[in-house]
Amino acid sequence: MNTPLGNLLKKIHQDERGAVSIETILVVAAIAVPILIFMMKVGFPYIRDNVFKKGMDDLIGESKNAYDQTWETPNNFSN
C-alpha cells in the first residue's frame, strides 16, 4: 500500500505509545468490575434492608410523634 491512506493506516498501526495506558485501564477495569458486581449483589441488599429501611422507619416514627405532639399542645391563640 503506497497510497496516502495506506501510509497513514500503517503509521497509526505501528504507533504503540498509548498501549501501556490502555493495558493499565483494562487491568484496573478487570479488578474493579467484579468488586462492583459483588458490592451490588451482596452489599446493596444489606444496606437497603438494614441501614436505609431502619433510617426510614425511624424517620416515619419521628414524624408521627411530631404530628401527634402538635395536636396535643394547647392552642395558645384561643382566649
C-alpha positions as a printed NumPy array, in Angstrom:
array([[  0.   ,   0.   ,   0.   ],
       [  1.778,   3.078,  -1.189],
       [ -1.27 ,   5.295,  -1.146],
       [ -1.521,   8.16 ,   1.334],
       [ -4.352,   6.366,   3.151],
       [ -2.334,   3.153,   3.32 ],
       [  0.698,   5.001,   4.687],
       [ -1.489,   6.693,   7.304],
       [ -3.016,   3.379,   8.407],
       [  0.426,   1.747,   8.594],
       [  1.76 ,   4.659,  10.645],
       [ -1.202,   4.553,  13.047],
       [ -0.975,   0.775,  13.405],
       [  2.741,   0.868,  14.276],
       [  2.327,   3.591,  16.908],
       [  2.249,   1.919,  20.353],
       [  2.587,   4.976,  22.598],
       [ -0.855,   4.571,  24.214],
       [ -0.633,   0.798,  24.646],
       [  0.613,   0.928,  28.238],
       [ -2.154,   3.258,  29.367],
       [ -4.798,   1.123,  27.63 ],
       [ -3.406,  -2.011,  29.29 ],
       [ -3.429,  -0.29 ,  32.678],
       [ -7.048,   0.776,  32.209],
       [ -8.031,  -2.774,  31.239],
       [ -6.298,  -4.248,  34.31 ],
       [ -7.994,  -1.747,  36.615],
       [-11.353,  -2.483,  34.977],
       [-10.773,  -6.238,  35.32 ],
       [-10.257,  -5.736,  39.05 ],
       [-12.993,  -3.141,  39.605],
       [-15.869,  -4.803,  37.721],
       [-16.039,  -7.973,  39.881],
       [-15.771,  -5.859,  43.03 ],
       [-18.639,  -3.647,  41.859],
       [-20.761,  -6.675,  40.944],
       [-20.101,  -8.22 ,  44.368],
       [-20.999,  -4.971,  46.131],
       [-24.229,  -4.658,  44.151],
       [-25.244,  -8.271,  44.812],
       [-24.215,  -8.511,  48.478],
       [-23.66 ,  -5.019,  49.841],
       [-26.638,  -3.161,  48.412],
       [-29.318,  -5.52 ,  49.808],
       [-27.652,  -5.311,  53.23 ],
       [-27.563,  -1.521,  53.108],
       [-31.119,  -1.325,  51.768],
       [-32.601,  -3.732,  54.315],
       [-30.635,  -2.786,  57.426],
       [-29.473,   0.79 ,  57.119],
       [-31.906,   2.534,  54.776],
       [-35.036,   0.75 ,  55.998],
       [-34.126,   1.409,  59.643],
       [-33.497,   5.059,  58.857],
       [-36.812,   5.385,  57.024],
       [-38.688,   3.633,  59.852],
       [-37.086,   5.993,  62.381],
       [-37.973,   8.976,  60.221],
       [-41.59 ,   7.864,  59.848],
       [-41.869,   7.184,  63.58 ],
       [-40.416,  10.575,  64.485],
       [-42.678,  12.376,  62.022],
       [-45.722,  10.624,  63.54 ],
       [-44.533,  11.65 ,  67.013],
       [-44.087,  15.243,  65.876],
       [-47.545,  15.252,  64.292],
       [-49.137,  13.816,  67.441],
       [-47.367,  16.361,  69.646],
       [-48.633,  19.301,  67.593],
       [-52.232,  18.231,  68.221],
       [-51.658,  17.536,  71.923],
       [-50.35 ,  21.011,  72.776],
       [-52.947,  23.575,  73.768],
       [-53.747,  26.307,  71.323],
       [-52.122,  29.49 ,  72.607],
       [-54.195,  31.74 ,  70.365],
       [-57.613,  30.996,  71.834],
       [-58.84 ,  33.321,  74.576]])
